[in-house]
Amino acid sequence: MILIIVVLLLTGCWDRRELNNQALIFAWGMDLKEDGSYLATAQFPIPRELGDSESAARKASFTITGSGNSVYEAAKDLQTKVSRAWFAGHRRVILIGEKLAKKGLSNIIDEYSRNPIVRLRTDILIVKGGTAAELLSLSYPLEQVPANAFFRIHEAAGTTPDLTLLKFLMANASEESCPVLPVITAQNDSNSKLKLWGTAVFNKDTKLVNYLTLKKGMIVEWIKGELDGTIRTVKIPSEEGNMVVEINHLSTKVKTSADENDNIRIQVVLGAKGVLRENNTHLDLFQTKNISMVQQYMNDQTSTEVKRVIKEIQARGTDILGFGLSVHRQHPQQWKVLKEEWPQHFQQAKVEVVVKINLEESGMTGPSIGQKKSEIRS
């Protein structure tokens, strides 16, 4: 009798959906229309065209749009134009149009964080000067499905694109930090058409307030300890040319202090290891003194550039650098008072920057191989 009862309880998957009967979404876009409603765009792969070398010349994806007064309503309208029930569990990229980003992403983020289908390990990017629908309609020569191009371009920049949405949600929910998102744009004069442009800065109301170029955005990621590697161009005052150094093994240390008047002082120590990739000067880098000189100029110039970026960010009162988090961790009691007016304290904080990049490799030749012997300076 027990076995019979158990058998009756072993039901099948009554609500299952066959994968062959679903339309998989690889990329998603959201825009704000002129009337204030939302425009959703989904990019679907065409299964029969994927992995077929003979169909390389044919499109392997297509896009469909839907509109509505809310994110969910726009998604439902999009479903009425698709012959199969769509599934967003494989979605790797979400694009947000510039106009919508300036209005604010609070509604977008609420739906994405509430919906269990949305993966937190998703790359979300802002489309500078355009719409998500426009970019999702573009083709990309190196990828069968253009959605993969957005993710891989971002990944090649030395960051962690699959954590973009999660980091945004965490920064927006915190007391200390303002969120950021990567920026992508379309180029009319390029065959590839896509370019990772930089960083979008948001305030606590999730409204886009400023853009930082890619170079400045990488400095921000270095300060936050989220950058794997980058390059530095070193100008030598006594030389007409310059040197290009690839840096990796990046490190960051942030020390904070606050006096009885709540004056904040912050010291940022940035470290890295460098490998010389180009020598466009007359200097012989087999000479130790020249290596030391290049290293000193590189550290000084990088320090100046980092300070300039920090001042630009401080001027807007948007702490995207994580300084508030450092103050909270290092001075928890004072933070209880400082957090009430942290944007003002952040603007007025005195920041010291120390850069320690060690040039460990200079290549197989000392001077540039294109220089004449009489032109080489030891």
TAUR-V853415 format. One record per backbone hydrogen bond with DSSP energy under -1.0 kcal/mol. NH is the residue of the N-H (numbers start at 1). CO is the residue of the C=O. If there is no record, write none. Layout:
NH;CO
NH;CO
//
This chain:
5;1
6;2
7;3
8;4
9;5
11;9
14;12
16;13
21;18
22;19
23;85
25;87
26;43
27;43
28;93
29;41
30;95
31;39
33;37
36;33
38;68
39;31
40;66
41;29
42;64
43;27
44;62
46;60
49;46
52;49
55;52
56;53
58;55
62;44
64;42
66;40
68;38
74;70
75;71
76;72
77;73
78;74
79;75
80;76
81;78
82;79
87;23
91;88
92;26
93;26
94;123
95;28
96;125
97;30
98;130
101;97
102;98
103;99
104;100
105;206
109;105
110;106
111;107
112;108
113;109
114;110
115;111
118;115
122;120
123;92
125;94
126;182
127;96
128;184
135;131
136;132
138;135
143;140
148;145
149;146
151;147
152;148
153;149
154;150
155;151
156;152
158;155
163;160
164;161
165;122
167;163
168;164
169;165
170;166
171;167
172;168
173;169
178;319
181;200
183;198
184;126
185;195
187;193
195;185
197;183
198;183
199;212
200;181
201;210
202;179
203;207
206;203
208;101
209;201
210;201
212;199
214;197
217;213
218;214
219;215
220;216
221;217
222;218
223;219
224;220
225;222
226;221
228;158
230;247
232;245
234;243
239;236
243;234
244;278
245;232
246;275
247;230
248;273
251;271
253;269
255;267
257;265
259;263
262;259
265;257
266;350
267;255
268;352
269;253
270;354
271;251
272;356
273;248
274;358
275;246
276;361
277;244
278;244
280;242
284;377
285;366
287;284
291;287
292;288
293;289
294;290
295;291
296;292
297;293
298;294
299;295
300;296
301;297
302;298
303;299
304;300
305;301
306;302
307;303
308;304
309;305
310;306
311;307
312;308
313;309
314;310
315;311
316;313
317;314
318;313
320;318
326;322
327;323
328;324
329;325
330;326
331;327
335;331
337;334
338;334
339;335
341;338
342;339
345;341
346;342
347;343
348;344
350;264
352;266
354;268
356;270
358;272
360;274
360;358
361;274
371;368
375;372
377;282
//
